[in-house]
Amino acid sequence: MTDTIKLPLPPAKAYLYNQNRRNPITHRRNRGRGCLCFCFWLTLIIIFIIMLATLLYLLYRPHRPEFSVTSLKISKFNLTTATDGTTRLTANLSLTMATKNPNYKIEFYYDRFTLACVSVTDGTDIANGYSEDNLVVSEPNNVTIIHSLLSSDSRLLETETVSRIRLYLKRKLRLKLKILLNTRAVMKVGSFKSKKVGIRIKCDGVRSVIPKSGGAGSHTLLSSLSTTVSDAKCEVDFQTKIWKWTF
């Protein structure tokens, strides 16, 4: 009689599954260590950036550049009324501004400025133009002069604007003007240069008197404007507060 050989039973499926399964406690522990390590290095980098920024500030004491209106001369200011009742403005302006760099170790490099002369009362553009120089360099602790030409050629005006200007002509009132400048600038400290950032300058307080000329019933008013800039104040607004540096 032959003995029967008993084969071992295969392992249970649940046992095999548990053998291949990760220990959830160990997995959560490893993930927690990774988060702690990441937070540690991130905190260390932030502290380093703050210390570096503080060191640069203490060494160079950076200050915003200052702008001021030196003179504004208007050689032409013509209002022409056509037979259809529409009125157009032709004007030529010569603007001189000054920018002061109050820093002792920082240079500013400005791209060409775009300018607009705007009526404060209703926001009408009187003239637009550009600075004469394509690049303006403002050296440390120095004042740089910026010359600009602005003009408007047969610019159509709204009826309310024309009525207001004629009222100013009649009463010899001062026309309130605002000068707007836009450019992009680079700040340089030694061998370090920042990326270009946008700068907007707004100058309020410019006033002009329009002396009346021309005979009665004339459709064209030829006038020259005398301007007052002693009360003009300029505000400088950086379009970004973070300067990016390159070597």
Secondary structure, DSSP 8 states (H G I E B T S, - for coil): ------------HHHHHHHHS--HHHHHHHHHHHHHHHHHHHHHHHHHHHHHHHHHHHHH-----EEEEEEEEEEEEEEEE-TTS-EEEEEEEEEEEEEEE--SS-EEEEE--EEEEEETTT--EEEEEEES-SEEEE-TTEEEEEEEEEEEEEEEE-HHHHHHHHHHHHHT-EEEEEEEEEEEEEEEETTEEE--EEEEEEEEEEEEE----S-TT-SEEEEEEEEE-TT-EEEEEES-S---EE-
